[in-house]
Amino acid sequence: MKRQTTRSAKRVTSSDVAFAAGVSRTTVSFVLNNRADQSISEATRQRVLDAAQRLEYRPNASGRALAAGRSDIVLLSIPDLPMGAGINRFVEELAAALGSHDLTLVTHLAGAHGAPLPDVCATVNASAVVGLSPFEPETAAALRRAGAEVVLPEGHPDEPIMEPVGRLQAEHLIGRGHRRLGYALPGHPNLRSMAQERLLGAQQACADAGLEPPAVRVVNLDITAATEAVQAWTRDSVSGVCAFDDDTALAVLAGLRETGRNAPADLAVIGADDIPAAALAGPPLTTVVFDLRSAGRRRAEAVVSALTGGPPQSSPVSGRPYIIERRST
């Protein structure tokens, strides 16, 4: 039997739109690129737009880039970390804010198997590349060689941006009279670098208050590890625990329940990142959070400003963390 092959549908071009609208390709280009310097009647403009919509015309990315002098792609590099609610909020707001300026967000999971970030930048023809923290100088230079006009944020890649989270957690507990603190590290190895930064902030807060460093325990997201950590903190006379994030804090609360203890009477617990489950925990979880929605808008504004020749805006993506106080502390 002769095999039948199915040929994919031919892509609709600007020539098809021009034929359907009864105008030239140049007129189609002027209308679809919203060229304000061209005098085109409203009737002709509407005819072109109606034809483009009817034919489901999608402009070619290379053509758009040629017309605009750059592409409309912004590439976001996300660390190879478990994706939490905070990162999702940032990405959603960044994509929406960029979209309002006709820019399209493409995400790349850094460190995962696949092409290096500069190669991805060249492949998608990104005009801007943004990260959650500054890039290494060699990476930033490679991104610019790959065609990126804008690489954000600027700054030194070793600048600690997570220490304030741990410091704020510890200061909150110290302010409530706790003199012996614990710190719950996450079990996931990819989170350790960020966790060490947050732990350092808590250690500095304890040192400033003349207290011993926090008693550190690794708390995997299982009841056995959480129970063992709670029992160890009880033996060490710990009365308040800073957890790396809300997931880890929820595990600590589960360990408390398993041992017949309660927060905050037996052990005050504070998390970070304000995941949706934090407000539903028993008791509701006090947490530290960055306003990542506002951060997403600020990062989009910085990208647009840089692409249009405006002044550089290098404010950190995270802004200043703040506490959402609930009943766990």
C-alpha atoms as one frame of an Amber mdcrd trajectory, in Angstrom:
protein
   0.000   0.000   0.000   1.297   3.402  -0.936   1.957   5.550   2.130   0.130
   8.832   2.198   1.950  11.785   3.592   0.350  14.850   5.086   1.936  18.122
   4.160   1.785  20.815   6.803  -0.338  23.820   5.986   1.509  26.646   4.276
   2.333  29.512   6.588   0.313  32.633   5.902   2.586  35.443   4.687   2.262
  39.191   4.388   1.760  38.651   0.647  -1.388  36.632   1.428  -2.651  39.442
   3.647  -1.873  42.003   0.953  -3.751  39.975  -1.692  -6.782  39.497   0.578
  -6.881  43.193   1.489  -6.201  44.411  -2.044  -3.138  46.440  -1.040   0.633
  46.207  -1.426   2.969  44.305   0.911   4.497  47.637   1.844   1.115  48.897
   3.056   0.625  45.705   5.053   4.032  46.237   6.670   3.228  49.849   7.534
  -0.115  48.897   9.097   1.051  45.847  11.065   4.145  47.659  12.341   1.990
  50.659  13.275   4.179  53.104  11.393   3.088  56.526  12.586   5.175  58.257
   9.906   3.006  56.863   7.095  -0.321  58.340   5.999  -2.741  55.442   5.553
  -6.501  55.893   5.558  -8.463  54.346   8.387 -10.492  52.292   5.901  -7.332
  50.765   4.394  -5.834  50.130   7.832  -8.964  48.332   8.982  -9.097  46.262
   5.790  -5.539  45.071   6.393  -6.225  44.267  10.044  -9.413  42.377   9.158
  -7.566  40.340   6.516  -4.732  39.523   8.915  -7.189  38.365  11.565  -9.264
  36.338   9.103  -6.170  34.561   7.752  -4.707  34.127  11.279  -1.532  35.819
  10.122   1.434  35.606  12.495   4.285  38.034  11.745   7.647  36.410  11.132
  10.027  37.067  14.016  12.960  37.821  11.731  10.863  40.275   9.759   9.700
  42.035  12.891  13.257  42.263  14.127  14.407  43.712  10.814  11.645  46.310
  10.832  12.174  47.300  14.469  15.961  47.112  14.431  15.845  44.470  17.194
  13.811  41.436  18.234  10.956  41.532  20.719  12.341  38.588  22.717  13.456
  38.955  26.334  15.219  35.872  27.713  14.870  35.143  31.447  17.468  32.903
  33.085  16.036  31.056  36.089  18.309  29.102  38.458  17.947  25.331  38.456
  15.861  25.343  41.629  12.474  23.955  42.623   9.988  26.500  41.308   8.165
  28.118  44.194   5.234  30.490  44.389   7.490  33.539  44.698   9.371  32.843
  41.465   6.083  32.143  39.701   4.707  35.508  40.840   7.813  37.253  39.538
   7.684  35.512  36.146   3.955  36.185  35.701   4.324  39.892  36.453   7.465
  40.233  34.329   5.779  38.563  31.344   2.667  40.724  31.686   4.617  43.960
  32.066   6.847  43.168  29.094   3.787  42.170  27.058   2.317  45.627  27.557
   5.358  46.916  25.650   5.020  44.291  22.882   7.932  42.273  24.263   7.769
  38.480  24.612   9.310  36.619  27.554  11.141  33.327  26.992  12.462  31.420
  30.019  15.569  29.258  30.285  16.369  26.992  33.226  20.023  27.678  33.932
  22.167  24.703  34.835  19.766  22.168  33.356  20.857  19.866  30.577  20.736
  21.628  27.238  22.351  24.516  25.408  24.311  27.135  27.398  22.563  30.431
  28.002  24.555  32.411  25.358  23.674  29.769  22.752  19.991  30.033  23.668
  20.256  33.818  23.465  21.618  33.564  19.921  19.049  30.938  18.890  16.015
  32.961  19.957  17.642  36.236  18.902  17.006  37.823  22.298  17.425  41.576
  22.562  17.624  41.420  26.353  18.634  38.781  28.890  17.621  39.107  32.533
  18.346  37.061  35.621  17.330  36.967  39.250  20.838  38.029  40.265  23.807
  39.550  38.396  25.574  37.341  35.853  29.248  36.440  36.005  31.241  38.954
  33.928  32.262  36.244  31.448  28.634  35.197  30.967  27.463  38.802  30.523
  30.153  39.371  27.889  29.193  36.153  26.071  25.524  37.198  26.063  26.396
  40.518  24.455  28.512  38.751  21.841  25.472  36.536  21.181  23.433  39.621
  20.300  21.860  40.795  23.577  21.690  44.594  23.735  20.701  44.526  27.404
  21.921  42.220  30.207  20.334  42.781  33.645  20.745  43.072  36.541  24.102
  44.756  36.752  26.308  44.355  39.779  28.638  41.787  41.296  27.385  38.170
  41.088  28.548  37.436  44.638  26.435  40.158  46.225  24.350  38.447  48.940
  20.681  39.097  48.250  19.232  36.443  50.575  20.994  37.320  53.827  18.318
  39.921  54.739  15.703  37.130  54.793  17.502  35.168  57.512  18.366  38.316
  59.429  14.748  39.489  59.430  13.536  36.053  60.558  15.972  35.949  63.474
  15.349  39.551  64.499  11.607  38.850  64.540  12.063  35.925  66.950  14.638
  37.741  69.076  12.252  40.672  69.357   9.710  38.286  70.876  12.096  37.253
  73.609  13.572  34.073  72.124  17.179  33.675  73.230  18.034  30.301  71.676
  17.195  29.879  68.015  17.254  27.025  65.565  17.578  27.038  61.806  15.917
  24.509  59.505  17.936  23.888  56.339  16.221  22.298  53.306  17.119  18.805
  52.216  17.176  19.595  48.488  20.849  19.992  47.427  20.075  22.632  44.789
  18.745  24.925  47.512  21.806  24.764  49.735  23.598  27.835  48.330  20.568
  30.065  48.851  19.939  28.458  52.246  23.485  29.203  53.395  22.963  32.877
  52.555  19.768  33.001  54.592  21.442  31.115  57.435  24.298  33.631  57.439
  21.793  36.442  57.916  20.288  34.641  60.921  23.752  34.012  62.371  24.648
  37.695  62.038  21.430  38.737  63.784  22.199  36.377  66.668  25.765  37.686
  66.927  24.525  41.288  66.997  22.172  40.362  69.844  24.924  38.580  71.790
  23.340  35.153  71.293  24.749  31.785  70.270  24.493  30.897  66.571  21.289
  29.074  65.606  21.226  25.319  66.128  21.133  24.030  62.547  19.208  20.946
  61.454  18.444  19.613  57.978  14.709  19.094  57.621  13.655  17.030  54.628
  10.009  17.182  53.648   9.076  14.042  55.545   7.648  13.507  59.000  10.575
  11.473  60.335  13.201  14.140  59.629  10.925  16.872  60.960  10.196  14.963
  64.154  13.870  14.263  64.777  14.717  17.941  64.263  12.015  19.094  66.703
  13.229  16.614  69.321  16.837  17.789  68.879  15.849  21.448  69.208  13.876
  20.637  72.347  16.965  19.000  73.885  18.985  22.119  72.981  16.418  24.435
  74.632  15.581  26.082  71.319  12.380  28.146  71.544  12.191  29.641  68.031
  13.097  28.293  64.586  13.867  30.121  61.350  13.013  27.829  58.427  14.661
  28.260  55.028  11.270  28.545  53.333   7.608  27.920  53.985   7.712  24.300
  52.811  10.448  23.572  55.338   8.505  25.491  58.004   5.390  23.417  57.308
   7.461  20.281  57.839   8.610  21.679  61.210   4.990  22.336  62.189   4.166
  18.737  61.240   7.050  17.541  63.423   5.652  19.568  66.312   2.231  17.971
  65.950   3.806  14.517  65.741   5.554  15.060  69.095   2.478  16.528  70.791
   3.842  20.066  70.763   2.421  23.319  69.431   3.569  26.553  67.831   4.264
  29.062  69.176   3.856  27.833  72.773   6.537  25.135  72.510   8.417  26.332
  69.442   7.833  29.495  67.426   8.316  28.949  63.684   8.888  31.480  60.905
   9.166  30.627  57.221   9.897  32.540  54.021   8.314  33.168  50.599   4.605
  33.201  51.615   3.369  30.237  49.604  -0.441  29.898  49.423  -0.448  27.102
  52.025   1.283  29.314  54.614  -1.923  31.132  55.547  -3.770  27.785  55.798
  -1.276  26.062  58.097  -2.102  25.070  61.644  -1.352  27.570  63.066  -1.110
  30.060  60.162   2.559  30.585  59.385   4.479  33.801  59.956   6.710  34.342
  56.940   9.185  36.684  55.290   8.498  37.684  51.708   9.784  39.814  48.864
   7.240  41.767  46.847   8.107  39.862  43.689   5.117  41.164  41.745   6.455
  44.704  42.073   9.931  43.357  41.375   8.704  41.870  38.100   7.268  45.220
  37.043  10.481  47.025  38.006  12.599  44.592  36.045  10.366  45.020  32.981
  10.638  48.808  33.294  14.435  48.503  33.468  14.490  46.360  30.317  12.259
  48.752  28.372  14.272  51.756  29.540  17.551  50.152  28.466  16.193  49.022
  25.085  14.886  52.506  24.308  18.062  54.298  25.310  16.874  55.432  28.700
  18.979  55.655  31.872  20.127  52.339  33.387  18.027  50.995  36.235  19.945
  48.470  38.293  17.764  48.063  41.360  17.869  44.520  42.773  15.154  42.191
  41.591  14.044  41.361  45.091  13.706  44.741  46.794  13.473  44.665  50.593
  11.886  41.703  52.364   9.179  42.213  54.953   7.327  40.072  57.484   3.775
  38.809  57.218   2.939  38.091  60.859   0.603  35.205  61.641   0.056  32.984
  64.669   3.049  30.623  64.428   5.283  33.132  66.219
